[in-house]
């Protein structure tokens, strides 16, 4: 690792999350069996490159946004994803932040929830 590279592993208290993400270039979601993670949206919102497992909604969201994915059971695959994250650089972080502002804002997410519940109600009355 380079001298200015710091690896932080483990739980980060909620009042310190923004400090780490503002300083980070990449957020790695090192989950083996999780299908979803709020960390994807968190990383996109803070404008960092997000790397995570290729399965589930995590992989789907990362592929959709052009962020690196890896096979959670392969250290080599994770290493390649980290190399890709480094090569994507700050420009990808800027793209991620713009994506989050457009697609993950409160109004959009709220409207999606309302639409979902309306669909459920309509299906219940139709069926």
C-alpha positions in Angstrom: 0.0 0.0 0.0 1.0 3.6 -0.6 2.0 5.7 2.4 -1.1 7.9 2.2 -3.5 4.9 1.8 -5.3 3.9 4.9 -7.5 0.8 5.3 -10.2 1.1 7.9 -12.1 -2.1 8.7 -15.0 -2.5 11.1 -17.8 -0.5 12.5 -17.7 3.3 12.2 -19.9 5.3 14.6 -22.7 7.1 12.8 -21.4 10.5 13.9 -18.1 9.8 12.1 -19.3 8.2 8.9 -19.3 11.5 7.0 -15.7 12.1 8.1 -14.5 8.9 6.6 -16.5 9.2 3.4 -15.4 12.8 2.8 -11.8 11.5 3.0 -12.3 8.3 1.0 -11.8 7.7 -2.7 -13.4 4.3 -2.7 -16.0 2.5 -0.5 -15.7 -1.3 -0.5 -18.7 -3.3 0.4 -17.2 -6.5 1.6 -20.3 -8.6 2.1 -20.4 -12.2 1.2 -24.1 -13.1 1.4 -26.0 -9.8 1.6 -28.3 -9.0 -1.3 -28.7 -5.4 -0.5 -26.8 -2.6 1.3 -27.6 1.0 2.0 -23.8 1.5 1.7 -24.2 1.6 -2.1 -26.4 4.7 -1.9 -24.3 6.1 0.9 -21.1 5.9 -1.2 -22.8 7.3 -4.3 -24.2 10.2 -2.3 -20.8 11.1 -1.0 -19.3 11.0 -4.5 -16.9 8.1 -4.1 -16.3 5.0 -6.2 -18.2 2.1 -4.7 -16.9 -1.5 -5.2 -19.0 -4.5 -4.0 -20.1 -8.0 -4.6 -21.6 -8.8 -8.0 -24.7 -10.6 -6.6 -28.1 -9.2 -5.5 -29.2 -5.7 -5.6 -25.7 -4.6 -4.7 -24.2 -5.9 -7.9 -27.2 -4.7 -9.9 -26.9 -1.2 -8.7 -23.1 -1.1 -9.1 -23.3 -2.4 -12.7 -26.1 0.1 -13.5 -23.9 3.0 -12.3 -20.6 1.7 -13.8 -18.9 0.9 -10.5 -16.7 -2.2 -10.0 -18.1 -5.5 -8.8 -16.3 -8.6 -7.6 -16.9 -12.2 -6.8 -17.2 -12.2 -3.0 -15.5 -15.6 -2.7 -12.4 -14.6 -4.8 -9.7 -12.3 -3.3 -8.3 -12.0 -6.9 -11.6 -10.7 -8.1 -11.7 -8.2 -5.3 -8.2 -7.1 -6.1 -9.1 -6.4 -9.7 -12.2 -4.5 -8.6 -10.0 -2.3 -6.4 -7.6 -1.7 -9.2 -10.6 -0.7 -11.4 -11.8 1.6 -8.7 -8.5 3.4 -8.5 -8.4 3.7 -12.3 -11.9 5.2 -12.4 -10.6 8.0 -10.1 -12.3 11.2 -9.0 -14.3 11.6 -12.2 -16.3 8.5 -11.3 -17.0 9.9 -7.9 -18.4 13.1 -9.4 -20.6 10.9 -11.7 -21.8 8.9 -8.7 -22.7 12.1 -6.8 -24.7 13.4 -9.8 -26.5 10.0 -10.1 -27.4 10.2 -6.4 -28.7 13.7 -6.7 -30.9 12.8 -9.7 -32.1 9.3 -8.7 -31.7 8.9 -4.9 -33.1 12.2 -3.7 -35.9 12.4 -1.2 -38.6 13.4 -3.8 -37.7 10.6 -6.2 -37.5 7.9 -3.5 -40.7 9.2 -1.9 -42.6 9.2 -5.2 -41.4 5.6 -5.8 -42.7 4.5 -2.5 -46.1 6.2 -3.0 -46.3 4.6 -6.5 -45.5 1.2 -5.1 -48.2 1.4 -2.4 -50.7 2.7 -5.0 -49.9 -0.3 -7.2 -50.5 -2.6 -4.2 -53.8 -1.0 -3.4 -54.9 -1.1 -7.0 -54.0 -4.8 -7.3 -55.9 -5.5 -4.1 -59.1 -3.8 -5.4 -58.7 -5.3 -8.9 -58.0 -8.9 -7.8 
